[in-house]
């Protein structure tokens, strides 16, 4: 299973609840969570074949932004 991380502008649990309506529409997403304790409010998405653009579109549809977070090695 693949895992992708995104930096977001989510601020609170209410934001996560709003996002859940949109993210849960994606069939390829098996699990996801947001680390609200981190400065970058990291969204972690897991699935077998992840469509990064679809995730970013769903985050935007919820009224937020998501920028893919690359590791320090660039992947």
C-alpha positions, 0 to 999 in steps of 0.5 A: 500500500502506498502512502502520500503526505500533503501539507495543508491549511487545515486548522481544526477538527471541524476542518477535518470533518469537512474534508472527510465528506470529500475524501471519503468519496475517493474509492482508492483511499483506504485510510487517511488522517491529518496530523493537526499537531504538526505545524504543516497540518500533514494529511496522510493518505494510504491506498493501492493506486493513489491519484494525487490530483484527485486528492488535491481536487477534493481538498480544494472542493472542501475549501482547503489547500494541499501541497504534496510533501516530498521527503528530504531525498526528493521522493 
